[in-house]
Amino acid sequence: MTNAESADLSAKHALLEAAQRLFAANGFEKVSMRVLTQEAGVNLAAVNYHFGSKEGLIEAVVESYINPVNELRLQRLTDAEAEGTPGVETILDCFLRPVLESVRSSALSEKLFFQMMGRCMNDRGLGNLPATSIALFEKVTTRYPVALQRICPQLKLEEILWRLHFTVGALIHVLIHTEGLRIVSRGKIGNPSVEGILTMVKSYCSAGIQAPPNEL
């Protein structure tokens, strides 16, 4: 690798790291290119060279958080089904755990990581995700409802999709607003571990998934 190639990779890495920190803390729209390039220690031309635009940089950051989670969701479900017919809690564990566990491989603090994941889903929305991310979400929303319907045949596929949608909403809320709840409750929520949070979310969402059918 030449010195120029090494410098290019270093600049790209610095931009991605700075973007992750700033987007997580402030949101995608509030971070200016000036602040971003100052934080990364590069010039504006580096953003255009590596990502084409600020939007291209945002897409790269979103892909780096969302895609590995959905790839792991699909793999976890495949592994669980290879051992037999998984129950609802096992399926939800395959669905939720990749999000909460990804914090361990992130360069961000736990707080910023959860904010980043929440922003990827909440600020951007499914319709504004990169094409690669949408394709993976389509696979997830095809396979998981089918797996759940095997366990809950009384539910129509349409209702299972809605209940999975509510599950995602609960997870996003936890990611974004846990710190706010800690403040307004004056610390009464305690300081549960990631595993503890996962257990609570799974228990709550499992009950919702298995609730009696509604007339849609």
C-alpha positions in Angstrom: 0.0 0.0 0.0 1.4 3.4 -1.0 1.5 6.4 1.4 -1.2 8.1 -0.5 -3.5 5.0 -0.3 -2.8 4.8 3.4 -3.6 8.4 3.9 -6.9 8.0 2.0 -7.9 5.0 4.2 -7.0 7.0 7.3 -9.1 10.0 6.3 -12.1 7.7 5.5 -11.8 6.0 8.8 -11.5 9.3 10.7 -14.6 10.6 8.9 -16.6 7.5 9.8 -15.6 7.6 13.4 -16.3 11.3 13.8 -19.6 11.0 12.0 -20.7 8.1 14.3 -20.0 10.1 17.4 -21.6 13.4 16.2 -24.6 11.8 14.6 -25.3 9.7 17.7 -25.1 12.7 20.0 -26.8 15.3 17.8 -28.8 13.7 15.0 -28.0 13.4 11.3 -29.4 16.8 10.3 -28.0 19.0 13.0 -24.3 18.1 12.3 -22.8 20.5 9.8 -20.1 19.5 7.4 -17.8 22.1 8.9 -18.1 20.6 12.4 -17.8 17.1 11.0 -14.6 17.7 9.1 -13.1 19.6 12.0 -13.8 16.7 14.3 -12.3 14.3 11.8 -9.3 16.5 11.1 -9.9 16.4 7.3 -11.1 18.9 4.7 -14.4 18.9 2.9 -12.9 17.4 -0.3 -12.3 14.2 1.7 -16.1 13.8 2.3 -16.8 14.2 -1.4 -14.0 12.0 -2.4 -14.9 9.0 -0.2 -18.7 9.3 0.1 -19.8 11.7 -2.6 -21.8 14.0 -0.2 -23.0 14.3 3.4 -25.9 12.0 2.5 -23.5 9.4 1.2 -21.6 9.5 4.5 -24.9 9.2 6.4 -25.8 6.1 4.3 -22.4 4.6 5.0 -22.8 5.1 8.8 -26.4 3.7 8.7 -25.3 0.6 6.7 -22.4 0.0 9.2 -24.9 -0.2 12.1 -28.1 -1.7 10.5 -26.8 -4.3 8.1 -24.7 -6.3 10.5 -27.6 -6.5 12.9 -30.0 -7.8 10.2 -27.4 -10.3 8.9 -27.0 -11.6 12.4 -30.8 -11.8 12.9 -31.1 -14.0 9.8 -28.2 -16.2 10.9 -29.5 -16.6 14.4 -32.9 -17.6 13.2 -31.3 -20.1 10.8 -29.3 -21.6 13.6 -32.3 -21.8 15.9 -34.5 -23.5 13.3 -31.7 -26.0 12.5 -32.2 -27.3 16.1 -35.9 -27.7 15.8 -39.0 -25.4 16.0 -38.0 -22.4 18.1 -40.5 -20.9 20.6 -41.6 -17.3 20.7 -39.1 -16.2 23.2 -36.3 -17.9 21.3 -37.4 -16.2 18.1 -37.6 -12.8 19.9 -34.1 -13.4 21.3 -32.8 -14.0 17.7 -34.5 -10.8 16.7 -33.6 -8.5 19.6 -30.3 -9.7 20.9 -28.2 -8.7 17.8 -29.1 -5.0 18.5 -28.3 -5.0 22.1 -25.1 -7.1 21.7 -23.7 -5.0 18.9 -22.7 -2.4 21.5 -19.9 -4.7 22.5 -18.2 -4.4 19.1 -18.8 -0.7 18.8 -16.2 2.1 19.3 -19.0 4.2 20.8 -19.9 4.2 24.5 -23.0 2.2 25.4 -25.1 5.3 25.7 -24.0 6.7 22.3 -24.3 3.3 20.6 -28.0 3.0 21.7 -28.7 6.5 20.5 -27.0 5.8 17.2 -29.1 2.6 16.6 -32.3 4.5 17.6 -31.5 7.4 15.2 -30.8 5.0 12.3 -34.3 3.6 12.7 -36.2 6.6 14.1 -34.7 9.6 12.3 -34.2 7.9 8.9 -37.2 5.5 8.8 -37.4 2.3 6.8 -38.3 4.2 3.6 -35.1 6.3 3.8 -32.6 3.6 4.5 -29.9 2.6 1.9 -31.0 0.0 -0.6 -28.8 -2.7 0.9 -30.4 -2.1 4.3 -33.9 -2.2 2.9 -33.1 -5.5 1.1 -32.0 -7.1 4.4 -35.1 -5.8 6.2 -37.2 -7.4 3.6 -35.6 -10.8 4.3 -36.1 -10.3 8.0 -39.8 -9.3 7.6 -40.3 -12.3 5.5 -38.6 -15.0 7.6 -39.6 -13.9 11.1 -43.3 -13.7 10.7 -43.3 -17.2 9.1 -41.3 -18.5 12.1 -43.8 -16.9 14.5 -46.8 -18.2 12.7 -45.6 -21.8 13.1 -45.9 -21.2 16.9 -49.0 -19.0 16.7 -51.1 -20.4 13.9 -54.2 -18.6 15.3 -52.7 -15.3 14.2 -52.9 -14.0 10.6 -49.6 -13.1 9.0 -50.9 -9.5 8.8 -51.3 -9.3 12.6 -47.9 -10.9 13.2 -46.3 -8.2 11.1 -48.0 -5.5 13.1 -46.9 -7.1 16.4 -43.3 -7.3 15.2 -43.6 -3.7 14.2 -44.7 -2.9 17.8 -41.7 -4.9 19.0 -39.4 -2.7 17.0 -41.1 0.4 18.3 -40.5 -0.8 21.9 -36.9 -1.5 21.2 -36.3 1.9 19.5 -38.0 3.6 22.5 -35.7 1.8 24.9 -32.6 2.8 22.8 -33.5 6.5 22.6 -35.3 7.3 25.8 -33.9 5.1 28.6 -31.7 8.0 29.9 -34.7 10.3 30.0 -36.7 7.7 32.0 -33.7 7.5 34.4 -33.8 11.3 34.9 -37.6 11.7 35.4 -37.8 8.7 37.7 -34.8 10.0 39.7 -33.0 6.8 39.2 -35.8 4.4 40.3 -35.3 2.3 37.2 -31.9 1.2 38.6 -29.0 0.4 36.3 -29.8 -2.9 34.5 -27.2 -4.5 32.3 -27.7 -5.0 28.6 -28.7 -8.6 29.3 -31.2 -7.3 31.9 -32.8 -4.9 29.5 -33.0 -7.6 26.8 -34.8 -9.9 29.3 -37.3 -7.3 30.1 -38.0 -6.3 26.5 -38.3 -10.0 25.5 -40.8 -10.7 28.3 -42.9 -7.7 27.4 -42.9 -8.3 23.7 -43.5 -12.1 24.0 -46.7 -11.4 25.8 -47.8 -9.1 23.1 -46.9 -11.5 20.3 -48.9 -14.3 21.9 -52.0 -12.2 22.9 -55.3 -13.3 21.5 -56.1 -12.4 17.9 -57.7 -9.0 17.1 -60.2 -8.4 14.4 -58.3 -6.4 11.8 
